Amino acid sequence: MKIVGHGVDLVETARIAALLESHGERFTERCFTPSERAYAASAARRQSERFAARFAAKEAVLKALGTGLRSGMSWHDIEVVRDPAGRPGLRLAGRCLEVAESLGASSWHLSLTHTSSHAMASVIASGPAPDSA
């Protein structure tokens, strides 16, 4: 395995709560996929924590790619998903997927944590090990 990039992001949950309060659906529809919105809404008391963790993950992916949100990328190009055991993962699409593939990133490793005050995400992009010839 070759590490292609690593990104970390920390988000204040209160900042996301304020965006939810002031912009509501306009904010969530701009930044999150329908399944991400449904997951966050399934725990009303922890909704801002769940959105904050997903926002941190998206920012961490952009840092791992070394791009920021530009060049035709969309927040919807990065989706936080869960496997059947509940572990978080990533699904890339669109321009983000194109950039990842051009860098040789074929696997993504995501760790999320959140509390009532902060959410943190760590993302490692990896690819096949280089030939050792």
The first five atom37 places (N, CA, C, CB, O) and aatype in JSON, in Angstrom:
{
  "aatype": [12, 11, 9, 19, 7, 8, 7, 19, 3, 10, 19, 6, 16, 0, 1, 9, 0, 0, 10, 10, 6, 15, 8, 7, 6, 1, 13, 16, 6, 1, 4, 13, 16, 14, 15, 6, 1, 0, 18, 0, 0, 15, 0, 0, 1, 1, 5, 15, 6, 1, 13, 0, 0, 1, 13, 0, 0, 11, 6, 0, 19, 10, 11, 0, 10, 7, 16, 7, 10, 1, 15, 7, 12, 15, 17, 8, 3, 9, 6, 19, 19, 1, 3, 14, 0, 7, 1, 14, 7, 10, 1, 10, 0, 7, 1, 4, 10, 6, 19, 0, 6, 15, 10, 7, 0, 15, 15, 17, 8, 10, 15, 10, 16, 8, 16, 15, 15, 8, 0, 12, 0, 15, 19, 9, 0, 15, 7, 14, 0, 14, 3, 15, 0],
  "atom_mask": [
    [1, 1, 1, 1, 1],
    [1, 1, 1, 1, 1],
    [1, 1, 1, 1, 1],
    [1, 1, 1, 1, 1],
    [1, 1, 1, 0, 1],
    [1, 1, 1, 1, 1],
    [1, 1, 1, 0, 1],
    [1, 1, 1, 1, 1],
    [1, 1, 1, 1, 1],
    [1, 1, 1, 1, 1],
    [1, 1, 1, 1, 1],
    [1, 1, 1, 1, 1],
    [1, 1, 1, 1, 1],
    [1, 1, 1, 1, 1],
    [1, 1, 1, 1, 1],
    [1, 1, 1, 1, 1],
    [1, 1, 1, 1, 1],
    [1, 1, 1, 1, 1],
    [1, 1, 1, 1, 1],
    [1, 1, 1, 1, 1],
    [1, 1, 1, 1, 1],
    [1, 1, 1, 1, 1],
    [1, 1, 1, 1, 1],
    [1, 1, 1, 0, 1],
    [1, 1, 1, 1, 1],
    [1, 1, 1, 1, 1],
    [1, 1, 1, 1, 1],
    [1, 1, 1, 1, 1],
    [1, 1, 1, 1, 1],
    [1, 1, 1, 1, 1],
    [1, 1, 1, 1, 1],
    [1, 1, 1, 1, 1],
    [1, 1, 1, 1, 1],
    [1, 1, 1, 1, 1],
    [1, 1, 1, 1, 1],
    [1, 1, 1, 1, 1],
    [1, 1, 1, 1, 1],
    [1, 1, 1, 1, 1],
    [1, 1, 1, 1, 1],
    [1, 1, 1, 1, 1],
    [1, 1, 1, 1, 1],
    [1, 1, 1, 1, 1],
    [1, 1, 1, 1, 1],
    [1, 1, 1, 1, 1],
    [1, 1, 1, 1, 1],
    [1, 1, 1, 1, 1],
    [1, 1, 1, 1, 1],
    [1, 1, 1, 1, 1],
    [1, 1, 1, 1, 1],
    [1, 1, 1, 1, 1],
    [1, 1, 1, 1, 1],
    [1, 1, 1, 1, 1],
    [1, 1, 1, 1, 1],
    [1, 1, 1, 1, 1],
    [1, 1, 1, 1, 1],
    [1, 1, 1, 1, 1],
    [1, 1, 1, 1, 1],
    [1, 1, 1, 1, 1],
    [1, 1, 1, 1, 1],
    [1, 1, 1, 1, 1],
    [1, 1, 1, 1, 1],
    [1, 1, 1, 1, 1],
    [1, 1, 1, 1, 1],
    [1, 1, 1, 1, 1],
    [1, 1, 1, 1, 1],
    [1, 1, 1, 0, 1],
    [1, 1, 1, 1, 1],
    [1, 1, 1, 0, 1],
    [1, 1, 1, 1, 1],
    [1, 1, 1, 1, 1],
    [1, 1, 1, 1, 1],
    [1, 1, 1, 0, 1],
    [1, 1, 1, 1, 1],
    [1, 1, 1, 1, 1],
    [1, 1, 1, 1, 1],
    [1, 1, 1, 1, 1],
    [1, 1, 1, 1, 1],
    [1, 1, 1, 1, 1],
    [1, 1, 1, 1, 1],
    [1, 1, 1, 1, 1],
    [1, 1, 1, 1, 1],
    [1, 1, 1, 1, 1],
    [1, 1, 1, 1, 1],
    [1, 1, 1, 1, 1],
    [1, 1, 1, 1, 1],
    [1, 1, 1, 0, 1],
    [1, 1, 1, 1, 1],
    [1, 1, 1, 1, 1],
    [1, 1, 1, 0, 1],
    [1, 1, 1, 1, 1],
    [1, 1, 1, 1, 1],
    [1, 1, 1, 1, 1],
    [1, 1, 1, 1, 1],
    [1, 1, 1, 0, 1],
    [1, 1, 1, 1, 1],
    [1, 1, 1, 1, 1],
    [1, 1, 1, 1, 1],
    [1, 1, 1, 1, 1],
    [1, 1, 1, 1, 1],
    [1, 1, 1, 1, 1],
    [1, 1, 1, 1, 1],
    [1, 1, 1, 1, 1],
    [1, 1, 1, 1, 1],
    [1, 1, 1, 0, 1],
    [1, 1, 1, 1, 1],
    [1, 1, 1, 1, 1],
    [1, 1, 1, 1, 1],
    [1, 1, 1, 1, 1],
    [1, 1, 1, 1, 1],
    [1, 1, 1, 1, 1],
    [1, 1, 1, 1, 1],
    [1, 1, 1, 1, 1],
    [1, 1, 1, 1, 1],
    [1, 1, 1, 1, 1],
    [1, 1, 1, 1, 1],
    [1, 1, 1, 1, 1],
    [1, 1, 1, 1, 1],
    [1, 1, 1, 1, 1],
    [1, 1, 1, 1, 1],
    [1, 1, 1, 1, 1],
    [1, 1, 1, 1, 1],
    [1, 1, 1, 1, 1],
    [1, 1, 1, 1, 1],
    [1, 1, 1, 1, 1],
    [1, 1, 1, 1, 1],
    [1, 1, 1, 1, 1],
    [1, 1, 1, 0, 1],
    [1, 1, 1, 1, 1],
    [1, 1, 1, 1, 1],
    [1, 1, 1, 1, 1],
    [1, 1, 1, 1, 1],
    [1, 1, 1, 1, 1],
    [1, 1, 1, 1, 1]
  ],
  "atom_positions": [
    [[0.85, -1.18, 0.0], [0.0, 0.0, 0.0], [0.9, 1.24, 0.0], [-0.97, 0.0, 1.24], [1.89, 1.31, 0.73]],
    [[0.54, 2.2, -0.8], [1.25, 3.48, -0.88], [0.28, 4.57, -0.41], [1.77, 3.76, -2.33], [-0.84, 4.66, -0.91]],
    [[0.72, 5.39, 0.54], [-0.12, 6.51, 0.99], [0.0, 7.63, -0.03], [0.3, 6.99, 2.41], [1.1, 8.12, -0.32]],
    [[-1.13, 8.04, -0.56], [-1.2, 9.1, -1.57], [-1.44, 10.45, -0.91], [-2.3, 8.8, -2.6], [-0.93, 11.47, -1.38]],
    [[-2.22, 10.46, 0.17], [-2.52, 11.7, 0.86], [-3.16, 11.44, 2.21], [0.0, 0.0, 0.0], [-3.74, 10.38, 2.45]],
    [[-3.04, 12.43, 3.08], [-3.66, 12.34, 4.4], [-4.27, 13.7, 4.71], [-2.62, 11.91, 5.5], [-3.63, 14.73, 4.51]],
    [[-5.5, 13.7, 5.18], [-6.17, 14.94, 5.56], [-6.85, 14.8, 6.9], [0.0, 0.0, 0.0], [-7.41, 13.75, 7.22]],
    [[-6.8, 15.85, 7.68], [-7.44, 15.9, 8.99], [-8.23, 17.2, 9.07], [-6.4, 15.8, 10.15], [-7.77, 18.24, 8.59]],
    [[-9.41, 17.16, 9.67], [-10.17, 18.38, 9.85], [-10.93, 18.32, 11.17], [-11.15, 18.59, 8.68], [-11.41, 17.27, 11.59]],
    [[-11.03, 19.47, 11.81], [-11.74, 19.63, 13.07], [-12.8, 20.71, 12.88], [-10.76, 20.0, 14.25], [-12.5, 21.8, 12.4]],
    [[-14.04, 20.41, 13.26], [-15.15, 21.33, 13.07], [-15.84, 21.56, 14.42], [-16.17, 20.79, 12.01], [-16.07, 20.61, 15.17]],
    [[-16.15, 22.81, 14.7], [-16.94, 23.11, 15.9], [-18.4, 22.77, 15.62], [-16.78, 24.62, 16.32], [-18.99, 23.26, 14.66]],
    [[-18.96, 21.94, 16.45], [-20.35, 21.53, 16.28], [-21.28, 22.74, 16.34], [-20.75, 20.5, 17.36], [-22.29, 22.77, 15.63]],
    [[-20.97, 23.72, 17.18], [-21.82, 24.91, 17.3], [-21.87, 25.68, 15.98], [-21.29, 25.83, 18.42], [-22.89, 26.28, 15.65]],
    [[-20.78, 25.67, 15.23], [-20.76, 26.35, 13.92], [-21.76, 25.69, 12.96], [-19.33, 26.33, 13.3], [-22.49, 26.38, 12.24]],
    [[-21.78, 24.37, 12.96], [-22.73, 23.65, 12.09], [-24.15, 23.86, 12.6], [-22.39, 22.13, 12.04], [-25.07, 24.04, 11.81]],
    [[-24.34, 23.83, 13.92], [-25.68, 24.08, 14.48], [-26.18, 25.45, 14.07], [-25.65, 23.96, 16.02], [-27.36, 25.61, 13.76]],
    [[-25.3, 26.45, 14.07], [-25.7, 27.81, 13.67], [-26.08, 27.85, 12.19], [-24.55, 28.81, 13.95], [-27.03, 28.53, 11.81]],
    [[-25.32, 27.13, 11.35], [-25.67, 27.07, 9.92], [-27.0, 26.37, 9.71], [-24.56, 26.35, 9.14], [-27.79, 26.78, 8.86]],
    [[-27.25, 25.31, 10.48], [-28.54, 24.62, 10.38], [-29.67, 25.55, 10.8], [-28.54, 23.35, 11.25], [-30.74, 25.56, 10.18]],
    [[-29.44, 26.33, 11.84], [-30.46, 27.26, 12.34], [-30.73, 28.38, 11.35], [-30.04, 27.84, 13.69], [-31.88, 28.73, 11.09]],
    [[-29.66, 28.95, 10.79], [-29.83, 30.12, 9.93], [-30.15, 29.78, 8.48], [-28.59, 30.95, 9.98], [-30.86, 30.53, 7.81]],
    [[-29.65, 28.65, 7.99], [-29.84, 28.33, 6.56], [-30.6, 27.04, 6.31], [-28.5, 28.25, 5.9], [-31.04, 26.8, 5.19]],
    [[-30.76, 26.21, 7.32], [-31.58, 25.0, 7.22], [-31.3, 24.15, 6.0], [0.0, 0.0, 0.0], [-30.16, 23.77, 5.73]],
    [[-32.37, 23.86, 5.26], [-32.26, 22.98, 4.11], [-31.34, 23.52, 3.02], [-33.62, 22.73, 3.53], [-30.72, 22.74, 2.3]],
    [[-31.26, 24.83, 2.9], [-30.37, 25.4, 1.88], [-28.92, 24.94, 2.14], [-30.45, 26.95, 1.89], [-28.2, 24.59, 1.2]],
    [[-28.51, 24.95, 3.39], [-27.17, 24.49, 3.76], [-27.04, 22.98, 3.57], [-26.86, 24.86, 5.21], [-26.09, 22.52, 2.94]],
    [[-27.98, 22.21, 4.11], [-27.84, 20.75, 4.05], [-27.93, 20.22, 2.62], [-28.91, 20.08, 4.92], [-27.2, 19.3, 2.25]],
    [[-28.8, 20.8, 1.81], [-28.92, 20.34, 0.43], [-27.69, 20.7, -0.4], [-30.17, 20.92, -0.22], [-27.35, 20.0, -1.35]],
    [[-27.04, 21.8, -0.06], [-25.84, 22.22, -0.79], [-24.64, 21.33, -0.45], [-25.5, 23.68, -0.46], [-23.81, 21.04, -1.32]],
    [[-24.54, 20.89, 0.81], [-23.33, 20.22, 1.28], [-23.44, 18.71, 1.45], [-22.91, 20.81, 2.56], [-22.42, 18.02, 1.51]],
    [[-24.65, 18.17, 1.54], [-24.8, 16.76, 1.91], [-25.73, 16.03, 0.94], [-25.34, 16.64, 3.34], [-26.68, 16.6, 0.4]],
    [[-25.43, 14.76, 0.73], [-26.26, 13.93, -0.14], [-27.56, 13.57, 0.59], [-25.49, 12.64, -0.59], [-27.64, 13.72, 1.81]],
    [[-28.55, 13.09, -0.15], [-29.8, 12.68, 0.52], [-29.58, 11.63, 1.61], [-30.76, 12.13, -0.5], [-30.22, 11.7, 2.66]],
    [[-28.7, 10.65, 1.39], [-28.49, 9.63, 2.43], [-27.76, 10.21, 3.64], [-27.69, 8.46, 1.85], [-28.03, 9.78, 4.77]],
    [[-26.86, 11.16, 3.45], [-26.21, 11.82, 4.59], [-27.23, 12.62, 5.39], [-25.07, 12.73, 4.1], [-27.19, 12.63, 6.62]],
    [[-28.13, 13.3, 4.7], [-29.16, 14.08, 5.39], [-30.09, 13.16, 6.17], [-29.97, 14.93, 4.39], [-30.48, 13.47, 7.29]],
    [[-30.46, 12.03, 5.57], [-31.35, 11.09, 6.25], [-30.68, 10.51, 7.5], [-31.75, 9.96, 5.3], [-31.32, 10.37, 8.54]],
    [[-29.4, 10.18, 7.39], [-28.68, 9.63, 8.55], [-28.63, 10.66, 9.68], [-27.26, 9.2, 8.15], [-28.9, 10.32, 10.83]],
    [[-28.29, 11.9, 9.36], [-28.22, 12.94, 10.39], [-29.58, 13.18, 11.02], [-27.67, 14.24, 9.8], [-29.68, 13.38, 12.23]],
    [[-30.63, 13.17, 10.22], [-31.98, 13.43, 10.72], [-32.51, 12.3, 11.6], [-32.93, 13.66, 9.56], [-33.44, 12.5, 12.37]],
    [[-31.91, 11.12, 11.48], [-32.4, 9.97, 12.25], [-32.07, 10.08, 13.74], [-31.82, 8.69, 11.69], [-32.56, 9.28, 14.54]],
    [[-31.26, 11.05, 14.11], [-30.94, 11.29, 15.53], [-31.06, 12.79, 15.78], [-29.49, 10.76, 15.89], [-30.06, 13.5, 15.81]],
    [[-32.27, 13.25, 15.96], [-32.53, 14.68, 16.05], [-31.69, 15.39, 17.1], [-33.98, 14.91, 16.36], [-31.23, 16.51, 16.87]],
    [[-31.47, 14.76, 18.25], [-30.68, 15.41, 19.31], [-29.2, 15.53, 18.95], [-30.83, 14.64, 20.63], [-28.5, 16.39, 19.47]],
    [[-28.72, 14.67, 18.06], [-27.3, 14.68, 17.69], [-27.11, 15.08, 16.23], [-26.68, 13.3, 17.94], [-26.06, 14.84, 15.65]],
    [[-28.12, 15.68, 15.65], [-28.09, 16.03, 14.23], [-26.91, 16.92, 13.88], [-29.38, 16.71, 13.84], [-26.21, 16.66, 12.89]],
    [[-26.66, 17.97, 14.65], [-25.55, 18.87, 14.33], [-24.21, 18.16, 14.46], [-25.58, 20.1, 15.24], [-23.29, 18.45, 13.7]],
    [[-24.08, 17.22, 15.41], [-22.84, 16.44, 15.54], [-22.62, 15.57, 14.29], [-22.89, 15.56, 16.8], [-21.51, 15.49, 13.78]],
    [[-23.68, 14.94, 13.83], [-23.55, 14.07, 12.66], [-23.23, 14.86, 11.4], [-24.84, 13.28, 12.45], [-22.4, 14.44, 10.59]],
    [[-23.87, 16.01, 11.24], [-23.52, 16.86, 10.09], [-22.09, 17.38, 10.21], [-24.51, 18.05, 9.97], [-21.37, 17.43, 9.22]],
    [[-21.68, 17.76, 11.42], [-20.32, 18.28, 11.63], [-19.28, 17.21, 11.29], [-20.14, 18.75, 13.09], [-18.27, 17.52, 10.66]],
    [[-19.52, 15.97, 11.68], [-18.57, 14.89, 11.38], [-18.47, 14.68, 9.87], [-19.0, 13.59, 12.07], [-17.38, 14.47, 9.35]],
    [[-19.6, 14.72, 9.18], [-19.58, 14.52, 7.72], [-18.92, 15.7, 7.02], [-21.0, 14.31, 7.2], [-18.21, 15.52, 6.02]],
    [[-19.15, 16.9, 7.52], [-18.5, 18.07, 6.94], [-16.99, 17.97, 7.13], [-19.05, 19.37, 7.58], [-16.22, 18.26, 6.21]],
    [[-16.56, 17.57, 8.32], [-15.13, 17.4, 8.59], [-14.53, 16.35, 7.66], [-14.89, 17.01, 10.07], [-13.41, 16.51, 7.19]],
    [[-15.26, 15.27, 7.41], [-14.77, 14.23, 6.5], [-14.58, 14.77, 5.09], [-15.73, 13.03, 6.48], [-13.58, 14.47, 4.44]],
    [[-15.53, 15.55, 4.63], [-15.42, 16.13, 3.27], [-14.21, 17.05, 3.18], [-16.72, 16.9, 2.9], [-13.47, 17.01, 2.19]],
    [[-14.01, 17.89, 4.2], [-12.85, 18.77, 4.22], [-11.56, 17.96, 4.27], [-12.93, 19.72, 5.43], [-10.59, 18.31, 3.6]],
    [[-11.53, 16.88, 5.05], [-10.34, 16.05, 5.16], [-10.01, 15.38, 3.82], [-10.52, 14.99, 6.25], [-8.84, 15.23, 3.47]],
    [[-11.04, 14.96, 3.08], [-10.8, 14.38, 1.75], [-10.14, 15.41, 0.85], [-12.14, 13.88, 1.12], [-9.17, 15.11, 0.16]],
    [[-10.66, 16.63, 0.85], [-10.09, 17.68, 0.0], [-8.64, 17.96, 0.38], [-10.92, 18.96, 0.1], [-7.81, 18.24, -0.49]],
    [[-8.32, 17.9, 1.66], [-6.94, 18.08, 2.1], [-6.07, 16.9, 1.66], [-6.88, 18.24, 3.63], [-4.93, 17.09, 1.25]],
    [[-6.61, 15.69, 1.74], [-5.85, 14.51, 1.3], [-5.56, 14.59, -0.2], [-6.63, 13.22, 1.62], [-4.5, 14.16, -0.65]],
    [[-6.49, 15.15, -0.96], [-6.29, 15.31, -2.4], [-5.39, 16.51, -2.71], [-7.63, 15.48, -3.1], [-4.81, 16.6, -3.79]],
    [[-5.28, 17.42, -1.74], [-4.46, 18.61, -1.93], [-5.08, 19.64, -2.85], [0.0, 0.0, 0.0], [-4.37, 20.41, -3.49]],
    [[-6.4, 19.66, -2.91], [-7.07, 20.52, -3.88], [-7.91, 21.63, -3.28], [-7.93, 19.69, -4.74], [-7.97, 22.72, -3.85]],
    [[-8.55, 21.4, -2.17], [-9.61, 22.3, -1.74], [-10.8, 22.11, -2.66], [0.0, 0.0, 0.0], [-10.76, 21.28, -3.57]],
    [[-11.84, 22.85, -2.42], [-13.07, 22.73, -3.22], [-12.95, 23.67, -4.41], [-14.35, 23.06, -2.37], [-13.31, 24.85, -4.33]],
    [[-12.45, 23.15, -5.53], [-12.27, 23.96, -6.73], [-12.27, 23.06, -7.95], [-10.95, 24.78, -6.67], [-12.48, 21.86, -7.84]],
    [[-12.05, 23.63, -9.08], [-11.91, 22.88, -10.33], [-13.12, 22.02, -10.63], [-10.67, 22.01, -10.27], [-12.98, 20.88, -11.08]],
    [[-14.32, 22.57, -10.39], [-15.52, 21.82, -10.72], [-15.94, 20.8, -9.69], [0.0, 0.0, 0.0], [-16.84, 20.0, -9.95]],
    [[-15.31, 20.8, -8.52], [-15.69, 19.84, -7.47], [-16.93, 20.33, -6.75], [-14.52, 19.64, -6.47], [-17.22, 21.52, -6.7]],
    [[-17.65, 19.38, -6.19], [-18.89, 19.67, -5.47], [-18.85, 18.94, -4.13], [-20.13, 19.25, -6.29], [-18.22, 17.89, -4.01]],
    [[-19.53, 19.5, -3.14], [-19.65, 18.8, -1.86], [-20.29, 17.43, -2.07], [-20.48, 19.62, -0.86], [-20.01, 16.5, -1.32]],
    [[-21.15, 17.31, -3.07], [-21.83, 16.04, -3.32], [-20.92, 15.01, -3.96], [-23.03, 16.28, -4.21], [-21.28, 13.83, -4.05]],
    [[-19.72, 15.43, -4.41], [-18.75, 14.48, -4.97], [-18.15, 13.6, -3.88], [-17.65, 15.23, -5.71], [-17.52, 12.58, -4.18]],
    [[-18.33, 13.98, -2.63], [-17.79, 13.24, -1.49], [-18.96, 12.83, -0.6], [-16.74, 14.09, -0.68], [-19.68, 13.68, -0.09]],
    [[-19.14, 11.55, -0.44], [-20.24, 11.06, 0.39], [-19.71, 10.15, 1.49], [-21.29, 10.31, -0.47], [-18.94, 9.22, 1.22]],
    [[-20.12, 10.41, 2.72], [-19.79, 9.53, 3.83], [-20.86, 8.45, 3.88], [-19.7, 10.32, 5.2], [-22.05, 8.74, 3.98]],
    [[-20.43, 7.21, 3.8], [-21.34, 6.06, 3.82], [-20.99, 5.2, 5.03], [-21.24, 5.23, 2.49], [-19.98, 5.41, 5.7]],
    [[-21.84, 4.23, 5.3], [-21.61, 3.29, 6.4], [-21.74, 1.88, 5.88], [-22.6, 3.54, 7.58], [-22.64, 1.59, 5.1]],
    [[-20.85, 1.0, 6.32], [-20.97, -0.4, 5.93], [-22.0, -1.07, 6.85], [-19.59, -1.12, 5.99], [-22.47, -0.45, 7.8]],
    [[-22.34, -2.33, 6.59], [-23.37, -2.99, 7.42], [-23.04, -3.02, 8.91], [-23.57, -4.39, 6.93], [-23.95, -3.09, 9.74]],
    [[-21.76, -2.97, 9.26], [-21.37, -2.97, 10.68], [-21.39, -1.57, 11.28], [-19.99, -3.59, 10.84], [-21.15, -1.4, 12.47]],
    [[-21.68, -0.54, 10.45], [-21.75, 0.82, 10.93], [-20.45, 1.61, 10.78], [0.0, 0.0, 0.0], [-20.39, 2.78, 11.15]],
    [[-19.4, 0.97, 10.24], [-18.13, 1.68, 10.05], [-18.27, 2.7, 8.93], [-16.98, 0.68, 9.74], [-18.88, 2.42, 7.89]],
    [[-17.7, 3.9, 9.13], [-17.79, 4.91, 8.08], [-16.83, 4.63, 6.93], [-17.5, 6.29, 8.66], [-15.75, 4.06, 7.11]],
    [[-17.25, 5.04, 5.76], [-16.42, 4.92, 4.57], [-16.72, 6.1, 3.66], [0.0, 0.0, 0.0], [-17.51, 6.98, 4.0]],
    [[-16.07, 6.11, 2.52], [-16.24, 7.2, 1.57], [-16.62, 6.69, 0.2], [-14.96, 8.03, 1.49], [-16.18, 5.62, -0.22]],
    [[-17.44, 7.46, -0.48], [-17.78, 7.22, -1.88], [-17.51, 8.52, -2.62], [-19.27, 6.73, -2.06], [-18.12, 9.55, -2.31]],
    [[-16.61, 8.47, -3.59], [-16.3, 9.65, -4.39], [-16.97, 9.56, -5.74], [-14.78, 9.82, -4.56], [-17.23, 8.47, -6.26]],
    [[-17.26, 10.71, -6.3], [-17.89, 10.78, -7.62], [-17.36, 12.03, -8.33], [-19.46, 10.81, -7.52], [-16.62, 12.82, -7.74]],
    [[-17.75, 12.18, -9.57], [-17.48, 13.41, -10.31], [-16.02, 13.8, -10.34], [0.0, 0.0, 0.0], [-15.13, 12.95, -10.48]],
    [[-15.78, 15.09, -10.22], [-14.43, 15.64, -10.32], [-13.51, 15.14, -9.2], [-14.48, 17.16, -10.29], [-12.32, 14.94, -9.44]],
    [[-14.04, 14.94, -8.0], [-13.22, 14.4, -6.9], [-12.68, 13.02, -7.24], [-14.02, 14.34, -5.6], [-11.51, 12.72, -6.99]],
    [[-13.52, 12.18, -7.82], [-13.08, 10.85, -8.22], [-12.01, 10.94, -9.31], [-14.28, 10.02, -8.71], [-11.03, 10.21, -9.27]],
    [[-12.21, 11.83, -10.25], [-11.21, 12.01, -11.32], [-9.85, 12.41, -10.75], [-11.68, 13.07, -12.33], [-8.83, 11.86, -11.14]],
    [[-9.84, 13.37, -9.82], [-8.59, 13.83, -9.22], [-7.95, 12.7, -8.41], [-8.84, 15.06, -8.31], [-6.74, 12.48, -8.49]],
    [[-8.77, 11.98, -7.64], [-8.25, 10.87, -6.84], [-7.59, 9.82, -7.74], [-9.37, 10.22, -6.02], [-6.49, 9.34, -7.46]],
    [[-8.27, 9.47, -8.82], [-7.71, 8.48, -9.74], [-6.42, 8.97, -10.38], [-8.73, 8.12, -10.82], [-5.48, 8.19, -10.58]],
    [[-6.35, 10.26, -10.72], [-5.15, 10.8, -11.33], [-3.96, 10.78, -10.37], [-5.4, 12.22, -11.82], [-2.81, 10.73, -10.8]],
    [[-4.24, 10.81, -9.07], [-3.18, 10.75, -8.06], [-2.82, 9.31, -7.68], [-3.6, 11.51, -6.81], [-1.85, 9.07, -6.96]],
    [[-3.61, 8.35, -8.17], [-3.37, 6.95, -7.83], [-4.06, 6.5, -6.56], [0.0, 0.0, 0.0], [-3.74, 5.43, -6.04]],
    [[-5.0, 7.28, -6.06], [-5.73, 6.91, -4.85], [-6.89, 5.99, -5.23], [-6.26, 8.17, -4.1], [-7.81, 6.39, -5.94]],
    [[-6.83, 4.76, -4.74], [-7.88, 3.8, -5.05], [-8.59, 3.28, -3.8], [-7.3, 2.63, -5.82], [-9.64, 2.64, -3.91]],
    [[-8.04, 3.56, -2.62], [-8.66, 3.14, -1.36], [-8.69, 4.33, -0.4], [-7.89, 1.94, -0.72], [-7.8, 5.19, -0.42]],
    [[-9.73, 4.35, 0.43], [-9.9, 5.45, 1.38], [-10.12, 4.87, 2.76], [-11.08, 6.36, 0.97], [-10.85, 3.89, 2.93]],
    [[-9.49, 5.48, 3.74], [-9.6, 5.06, 5.13], [-10.07, 6.27, 5.92], [-8.22, 4.49, 5.68], [-9.43, 7.32, 5.9]],
    [[-11.19, 6.12, 6.61], [-11.83, 7.24, 7.29], [-12.05, 6.91, 8.76], [-13.17, 7.6, 6.62], [-12.54, 5.83, 9.1]],
    [[-11.69, 7.85, 9.61], [-12.01, 7.75, 11.04], [-12.73, 9.03, 11.43], [-10.71, 7.54, 11.9], [-12.28, 10.14, 11.12]],
    [[-13.86, 8.88, 12.11], [-14.66, 10.02, 12.57], [-14.84, 9.95, 14.08], [-16.04, 10.04, 11.87], [-14.93, 8.86, 14.65]],
    [[-14.9, 11.09, 14.71], [-15.3, 11.17, 16.1], [-16.02, 12.5, 16.3], [-14.06, 11.03, 17.06], [-15.71, 13.49, 15.65]],
    [[-16.97, 12.5, 17.22], [-17.66, 13.76, 17.51], [-18.19, 13.77, 18.93], [-18.8, 14.0, 16.51], [-18.53, 12.74, 19.51]],
    [[-18.26, 14.99, 19.46], [-18.83, 15.24, 20.78], [-19.82, 16.37, 20.61], [-17.72, 15.58, 21.85], [-20.08, 16.83, 19.5]],
    [[-20.36, 16.83, 21.72], [-21.3, 17.94, 21.63], [-20.61, 19.23, 21.2], [-22.0, 18.15, 22.96], [-21.28, 20.17, 20.77]],
    [[-19.28, 19.31, 21.3], [-18.59, 20.55, 20.95], [-17.77, 20.48, 19.66], [-17.69, 20.94, 22.06], [-17.6, 21.5, 18.99]],
    [[-17.26, 19.31, 19.29], [-16.39, 19.21, 18.12], [-16.6, 17.89, 17.37], [-14.93, 19.34, 18.53], [-17.06, 16.89, 17.92]],
    [[-16.25, 17.94, 16.08], [-16.21, 16.73, 15.25], [-14.87, 16.72, 14.55], [-17.41, 16.68, 14.22], [-14.37, 17.77, 14.13]],
    [[-14.28, 15.54, 14.42], [-12.98, 15.4, 13.79], [-13.01, 14.24, 12.81], [-11.88, 15.2, 14.85], [-13.64, 13.21, 13.04]],
    [[-12.31, 14.44, 11.69], [-12.18, 13.38, 10.7], [-10.72, 13.27, 10.28], [-13.08, 13.66, 9.46], [-10.02, 14.27, 10.14]],
    [[-10.29, 12.04, 10.09], [-8.97, 11.75, 9.54], [-9.19, 10.85, 8.33], [-8.03, 11.07, 10.61], [-9.9, 9.85, 8.4]],
    [[-8.57, 11.23, 7.22], [-8.74, 10.5, 5.96], [-7.36, 10.17, 5.4], [-9.58, 11.33, 4.93], [-6.49, 11.03, 5.31]],
    [[-7.17, 8.92, 5.04], [-5.96, 8.5, 4.35], [-6.37, 7.96, 2.99], [-5.16, 7.42, 5.17], [-7.22, 7.08, 2.88]],
    [[-5.75, 8.51, 1.95], [-5.94, 8.02, 0.58], [-4.75, 7.14, 0.27], [-6.07, 9.2, -0.46], [-3.6, 7.53, 0.48]],
    [[-5.02, 5.94, -0.23], [-3.92, 5.03, -0.56], [-4.13, 4.44, -1.93], [-3.81, 3.92, 0.5], [-5.21, 4.49, -2.52]],
    [[-3.05, 3.87, -2.42], [-3.07, 3.21, -3.72], [-2.18, 1.98, -3.66], [0.0, 0.0, 0.0], [-1.61, 1.67, -2.62]],
    [[-2.07, 1.3, -4.77], [-1.23, 0.1, -4.78], [0.23, 0.46, -4.5], [-1.34, -0.63, -6.13], [0.7, 1.54, -4.84]],
    [[0.93, -0.48, -3.88], [2.35, -0.27, -3.61], [3.1, -0.2, -4.94], [2.92, -1.41, -2.72], [2.79, -0.93, -5.88]],
    [[4.09, 0.68, -5.01], [4.88, 0.76, -6.24], [5.67, -0.52, -6.45], [5.83, 1.98, -6.21], [6.02, -1.21, -5.49]],
    [[5.95, -0.83, -7.69], [6.76, -2.02, -7.99], [8.12, -1.85, -7.33], [6.91, -2.23, -9.53], [8.74, -0.79, -7.4]],
    [[8.58, -2.89, -6.71], [9.88, -2.81, -6.04], [10.96, -3.47, -6.88], [9.81, -3.48, -4.65], [11.72, -4.3, -6.39]],
    [[11.01, -3.12, -8.13], [12.01, -3.72, -9.03], [13.28, -2.9, -9.06], [11.46, -3.85, -10.44], [14.22, -3.26, -9.76]]
  ]
}
